[in-house]
Each structure stands twice: as structure tokens, then as C-alpha cells.
Amino acid sequence: MSGVPLFPPTDPHLAAQVGFVLEIDRLKGVVRRNLIADASRRENTAEHSWHLAMLAGTLAEHAATDVDVARVTRMLLIHDLVEIDAGDTFYYDSVAEVDQAEREQRGADRIFGLLPAAQGSELRALWEEFEARETPDARFAKAIDRFQPCLLNFHTEGGTWREYDLTRTEVLAKQGGTIEDGSPSLWAYTLELIDEAVRRGYLKP
């Protein structure tokens, strides 16, 4: 059973940590709407988190201000752990958005609560910082989180943009401030991608 070591360590501190790492293995089973770049299948949330961590390290020079890449990477690796309980909420699903925060808070309570108290509090604080988007690290992390789906949608000839019949206006409304706040240069490139997607018919005007 996920989250319960079949042969737990005798040290309760280590046992809690092993239980946590077994539990978060379930993130591999949370499927997102976005397709992977070759369009062969949808990505899962664990893959998404890994990809964002790699983007953060690769694109850190494009952050709006100096950031701590290690902290940004940690944020991105944990930011969606709550989806083990809350599920993935599609950006453009206004119905699911209504109780998203409540579902994710409950997920955070349980999942970070599996760890020893100090460690759980540390990761919970990073998750909350990411969600609040009030620090340079969090703003860049959020920008990366919003940029990656745009990149994948373009490279899958519209991906979820086309699947859900989205318009340029809808995409800009969701992505604009978040990406621009964290990385003006990535936002400039995102605008180019979006406009080229409209030109190619991947996205409605």
C-alpha cells in the first residue's frame, strides 16, 4: 500500500520520511491535460514537476530578478504534491476552480503532515510561498509553471488549446501577468508563440 513501508525502519523519524517518499510516488499516476512534446500521450504530474525543475535551472538567467535556483527547484518539485489528493485542476476549468484552494489545502495538510514535524513545516512553507507568489523565487517558479504548458501546446499543434477550443484572449488572460512578473523575456517569447499559434491555426484569435 502506497505510503506504508512494507518493512519500515526502526527509527520513527526515518520511517516517517520513507512513508512520505512512498506516498509521493502516487504523483506519477496523476494525469494532466497537456500532451508531452511528441504528442504521443498526456503527461503526468510527476513528469511535469521534473520538467519544471529542469526549466528553472536552464532558464534561471531569464528571471526578472536574481533568484535562488535551488529554492526555485525545490518549490517546483513539491508544488503539485497536493494533487495526489486534490487531482489536477485544468487552468480553464472554471467549475473545478471553485473549490480548488480548499481541496489543495486539505491535500497539503495530509501530505506534508506525513513527514517529521520540522521537515513537513519547511516543505509546507515552500508550497505556501509558491502559491502566494510574493517573493522573487516564487514569481519565477510560477512563471515557469505557466510557461511550460504554453511551450508544449505550441509544439503539439495546439494541444489543449485546440482540444478545448480556446481563444488567444482566454490564454492571455490566464498566462499574462504571471509569466511576465517572473520573467519578462519568457513572456515576450510566449507572446510570440501565441501569435504564431494563431497564425498557424493552433489557437483561435
C-alpha positions as a Markdown table, in Angstrom:
| # | Residue | x | y | z |
|---|---|---|---|---|
| 1 | Met | 0.0 | 0.0 | 0.0 |
| 2 | Ser | 1.4 | 3.4 | -1.0 |
| 3 | Gly | 2.7 | 5.4 | 1.9 |
| 4 | Val | 3.1 | 2.5 | 4.2 |
| 5 | Pro | 6.6 | 0.9 | 4.2 |
| 6 | Leu | 6.3 | -2.9 | 3.9 |
| 7 | Phe | 9.4 | -3.1 | 6.0 |
| 8 | Pro | 9.7 | 0.1 | 8.0 |
| 9 | Pro | 12.9 | 1.4 | 9.6 |
| 10 | Thr | 13.1 | 1.0 | 13.3 |
| 11 | Asp | 13.9 | 4.8 | 13.6 |
| 12 | Pro | 10.5 | 6.5 | 13.6 |
| 13 | His | 12.0 | 9.7 | 12.1 |
| 14 | Leu | 13.3 | 7.7 | 9.1 |
| 15 | Ala | 10.1 | 5.7 | 9.0 |
| 16 | Ala | 8.0 | 8.8 | 8.5 |
| 17 | Gln | 10.4 | 10.0 | 5.7 |
| 18 | Val | 10.2 | 6.7 | 3.9 |
| 19 | Gly | 6.4 | 6.7 | 4.2 |
| 20 | Phe | 6.4 | 10.2 | 2.7 |
| 21 | Val | 8.6 | 9.2 | -0.3 |
| 22 | Leu | 6.4 | 6.1 | -0.9 |
| 23 | Glu | 3.3 | 8.3 | -0.8 |
| 24 | Ile | 4.5 | 10.9 | -3.2 |
| 25 | Asp | 5.2 | 8.1 | -5.7 |
| 26 | Arg | 1.5 | 8.3 | -6.4 |
| 27 | Leu | 2.1 | 11.6 | -8.2 |
| 28 | Lys | 3.2 | 9.5 | -11.2 |
| 29 | Gly | -0.4 | 8.4 | -11.5 |
| 30 | Val | -2.0 | 11.9 | -11.6 |
| 31 | Val | -2.6 | 12.6 | -15.3 |
| 32 | Arg | -2.6 | 16.2 | -16.6 |
| 33 | Arg | -4.4 | 17.5 | -19.7 |
| 34 | Asn | -1.2 | 18.6 | -21.5 |
| 35 | Leu | 0.4 | 16.4 | -24.1 |
| 36 | Ile | 4.1 | 15.7 | -23.9 |
| 37 | Ala | 6.1 | 17.3 | -26.7 |
| 38 | Asp | 5.9 | 14.4 | -29.2 |
| 39 | Ala | 2.1 | 14.4 | -28.7 |
| 40 | Ser | 2.1 | 10.7 | -28.0 |
| 41 | Arg | 0.3 | 10.9 | -24.6 |
| 42 | Arg | -0.7 | 13.2 | -21.8 |
| 43 | Glu | 2.0 | 14.0 | -19.2 |
| 44 | Asn | 1.6 | 13.0 | -15.6 |
| 45 | Thr | 2.2 | 15.5 | -12.7 |
| 46 | Ala | 5.5 | 13.9 | -11.6 |
| 47 | Glu | 6.9 | 14.4 | -15.1 |
| 48 | His | 5.5 | 17.9 | -15.1 |
| 49 | Ser | 7.3 | 18.7 | -11.9 |
| 50 | Trp | 10.6 | 17.3 | -13.1 |
| 51 | His | 10.3 | 19.2 | -16.3 |
| 52 | Leu | 9.7 | 22.5 | -14.5 |
| 53 | Ala | 12.7 | 21.8 | -12.3 |
| 54 | Met | 14.9 | 21.4 | -15.3 |
| 55 | Leu | 13.4 | 24.5 | -17.0 |
| 56 | Ala | 14.2 | 26.5 | -13.8 |
| 57 | Gly | 17.8 | 25.5 | -13.9 |
| 58 | Thr | 18.2 | 26.0 | -17.6 |
| 59 | Leu | 16.3 | 29.4 | -17.8 |
| 60 | Ala | 17.3 | 31.0 | -14.5 |
| 61 | Glu | 19.2 | 33.8 | -16.2 |
| 62 | His | 15.8 | 34.9 | -17.6 |
| 63 | Ala | 14.3 | 35.6 | -14.1 |
| 64 | Ala | 13.1 | 39.1 | -13.6 |
| 65 | Thr | 15.4 | 39.5 | -10.6 |
| 66 | Asp | 18.1 | 37.3 | -9.1 |
| 67 | Val | 16.7 | 34.1 | -7.7 |
| 68 | Asp | 17.9 | 31.2 | -5.6 |
| 69 | Val | 17.8 | 28.4 | -8.2 |
| 70 | Ala | 18.0 | 25.7 | -5.6 |
| 71 | Arg | 14.9 | 27.1 | -3.8 |
| 72 | Val | 13.0 | 27.6 | -7.0 |
| 73 | Thr | 13.8 | 24.0 | -7.9 |
| 74 | Arg | 12.6 | 22.7 | -4.6 |
| 75 | Met | 9.4 | 24.7 | -4.9 |
| 76 | Leu | 8.7 | 23.2 | -8.3 |
| 77 | Leu | 9.4 | 19.7 | -7.2 |
| 78 | Ile | 6.8 | 20.0 | -4.4 |
| 79 | His | 4.3 | 22.5 | -5.7 |
| 80 | Asp | 1.9 | 19.9 | -7.1 |
| 81 | Leu | 2.3 | 17.1 | -4.4 |
| 82 | Val | -1.2 | 18.2 | -3.2 |
| 83 | Glu | -2.6 | 16.9 | -6.5 |
| 84 | Ile | -2.2 | 13.4 | -5.1 |
| 85 | Asp | -5.4 | 14.2 | -3.1 |
| 86 | Ala | -6.8 | 17.2 | -5.0 |
| 87 | Gly | -6.2 | 16.0 | -8.5 |
| 88 | Asp | -5.0 | 18.2 | -11.4 |
| 89 | Thr | -7.2 | 21.2 | -11.9 |
| 90 | Phe | -7.2 | 22.4 | -15.5 |
| 91 | Tyr | -6.4 | 26.1 | -15.9 |
| 92 | Tyr | -9.5 | 26.7 | -17.9 |
| 93 | Asp | -12.0 | 24.7 | -15.8 |
| 94 | Ser | -14.0 | 27.4 | -14.0 |
| 95 | Val | -16.1 | 24.9 | -12.2 |
| 96 | Ala | -13.2 | 22.9 | -10.7 |
| 97 | Glu | -11.5 | 26.2 | -9.7 |
| 98 | Val | -14.3 | 27.0 | -7.3 |
| 99 | Asp | -13.1 | 24.6 | -4.6 |
| 100 | Gln | -9.5 | 24.1 | -5.8 |
| 101 | Ala | -7.9 | 26.0 | -3.0 |
| 102 | Glu | -9.9 | 24.1 | -0.4 |
| 103 | Arg | -9.0 | 20.7 | -1.9 |
| 104 | Glu | -5.4 | 21.6 | -2.2 |
| 105 | Gln | -5.1 | 22.9 | 1.4 |
| 106 | Arg | -6.5 | 19.6 | 2.6 |
| 107 | Gly | -4.0 | 17.8 | 0.5 |
| 108 | Ala | -1.2 | 19.9 | 1.9 |
| 109 | Asp | -2.4 | 19.2 | 5.5 |
| 110 | Arg | -2.2 | 15.4 | 4.9 |
| 111 | Ile | 0.8 | 15.0 | 2.6 |
| 112 | Phe | 3.2 | 17.4 | 4.4 |
| 113 | Gly | 1.9 | 16.1 | 7.7 |
| 114 | Leu | 3.4 | 12.7 | 6.9 |
| 115 | Leu | 6.9 | 14.0 | 7.4 |
| 116 | Pro | 8.6 | 14.7 | 10.8 |
| 117 | Ala | 7.1 | 18.0 | 12.0 |
| 118 | Ala | 10.1 | 20.3 | 11.3 |
| 119 | Gln | 10.6 | 18.9 | 7.8 |
| 120 | Gly | 6.9 | 18.9 | 7.0 |
| 121 | Ser | 6.6 | 22.6 | 8.1 |
| 122 | Glu | 9.6 | 23.5 | 5.9 |
| 123 | Leu | 8.1 | 22.0 | 2.8 |
| 124 | Arg | 4.6 | 23.4 | 3.6 |
| 125 | Ala | 6.1 | 26.8 | 3.9 |
| 126 | Leu | 7.8 | 26.5 | 0.5 |
| 127 | Trp | 4.5 | 25.4 | -1.0 |
| 128 | Glu | 2.6 | 28.3 | 0.5 |
| 129 | Glu | 5.3 | 30.7 | -0.7 |
| 130 | Phe | 4.9 | 29.3 | -4.2 |
| 131 | Glu | 1.1 | 29.7 | -4.0 |
| 132 | Ala | 1.3 | 33.3 | -2.7 |
| 133 | Arg | 3.7 | 34.4 | -5.5 |
| 134 | Glu | 5.1 | 37.3 | -3.3 |
| 135 | Thr | 8.8 | 36.6 | -3.5 |
| 136 | Pro | 11.2 | 36.7 | -6.5 |
| 137 | Asp | 11.7 | 32.9 | -6.2 |
| 138 | Ala | 8.0 | 32.2 | -6.1 |
| 139 | Arg | 7.3 | 34.5 | -9.0 |
| 140 | Phe | 9.9 | 32.9 | -11.2 |
| 141 | Ala | 8.7 | 29.4 | -10.2 |
| 142 | Lys | 5.1 | 30.4 | -11.1 |
| 143 | Ala | 6.2 | 31.9 | -14.4 |
| 144 | Ile | 7.9 | 28.6 | -15.3 |
| 145 | Asp | 4.8 | 26.7 | -14.3 |
| 146 | Arg | 2.7 | 28.7 | -16.7 |
| 147 | Phe | 5.3 | 28.9 | -19.5 |
| 148 | Gln | 5.8 | 25.1 | -19.8 |
| 149 | Pro | 2.2 | 24.3 | -20.9 |
| 150 | Cys | 2.3 | 27.1 | -23.5 |
| 151 | Leu | 5.5 | 25.7 | -24.9 |
| 152 | Leu | 4.1 | 22.1 | -25.1 |
| 153 | Asn | 0.8 | 23.3 | -26.5 |
| 154 | Phe | 2.6 | 25.1 | -29.4 |
| 155 | His | 4.8 | 22.0 | -30.1 |
| 156 | Thr | 1.8 | 19.7 | -30.2 |
| 157 | Glu | 0.0 | 21.9 | -32.8 |
| 158 | Gly | -2.4 | 23.4 | -30.2 |
| 159 | Gly | -2.7 | 20.6 | -27.7 |
| 160 | Thr | -5.2 | 21.6 | -25.1 |
| 161 | Trp | -5.7 | 25.0 | -26.7 |
| 162 | Arg | -7.3 | 23.2 | -29.7 |
| 163 | Glu | -8.9 | 20.4 | -27.7 |
| 164 | Tyr | -10.8 | 22.9 | -25.6 |
| 165 | Asp | -11.5 | 25.4 | -28.3 |
| 166 | Leu | -9.6 | 28.2 | -26.5 |
| 167 | Thr | -9.0 | 31.7 | -27.9 |
| 168 | Arg | -6.0 | 33.9 | -27.8 |
| 169 | Thr | -7.8 | 36.2 | -25.4 |
| 170 | Glu | -8.5 | 33.4 | -22.9 |
| 171 | Val | -4.9 | 32.2 | -23.0 |
| 172 | Leu | -3.5 | 35.7 | -22.5 |
| 173 | Ala | -5.9 | 36.3 | -19.6 |
| 174 | Lys | -4.7 | 33.2 | -17.8 |
| 175 | Gln | -1.0 | 33.5 | -18.5 |
| 176 | Gly | -0.1 | 37.2 | -18.9 |
| 177 | Gly | 0.7 | 38.7 | -15.5 |
| 178 | Thr | 2.1 | 35.5 | -14.0 |
| 179 | Ile | 4.7 | 34.8 | -16.6 |
| 180 | Glu | 5.6 | 38.5 | -17.1 |
| 181 | Asp | 6.1 | 39.1 | -13.4 |
| 182 | Gly | 8.6 | 36.2 | -13.1 |
| 183 | Ser | 10.3 | 36.7 | -16.5 |
| 184 | Pro | 9.7 | 39.5 | -18.9 |
| 185 | Ser | 11.8 | 37.8 | -21.6 |
| 186 | Leu | 9.9 | 34.5 | -21.3 |
| 187 | Trp | 6.7 | 36.5 | -21.5 |
| 188 | Ala | 7.9 | 38.2 | -24.7 |
| 189 | Tyr | 8.7 | 34.8 | -26.2 |
| 190 | Thr | 5.3 | 33.4 | -25.0 |
| 191 | Leu | 3.5 | 36.2 | -26.8 |
| 192 | Glu | 5.4 | 35.3 | -30.0 |
| 193 | Leu | 4.4 | 31.6 | -29.6 |
| 194 | Ile | 0.8 | 32.6 | -29.0 |
| 195 | Asp | 0.6 | 34.8 | -32.0 |
| 196 | Glu | 2.4 | 32.3 | -34.2 |
| 197 | Ala | -0.1 | 29.6 | -32.9 |
| 198 | Val | -3.0 | 31.8 | -34.0 |
| 199 | Arg | -1.3 | 32.3 | -37.4 |
| 200 | Arg | -0.9 | 28.5 | -37.8 |
| 201 | Gly | -4.5 | 27.8 | -36.7 |
| 202 | Tyr | -3.4 | 26.1 | -33.4 |
| 203 | Leu | -5.3 | 28.7 | -31.4 |
| 204 | Lys | -8.4 | 30.7 | -32.2 |
| 205 | Pro | -8.0 | 34.5 | -32.4 |
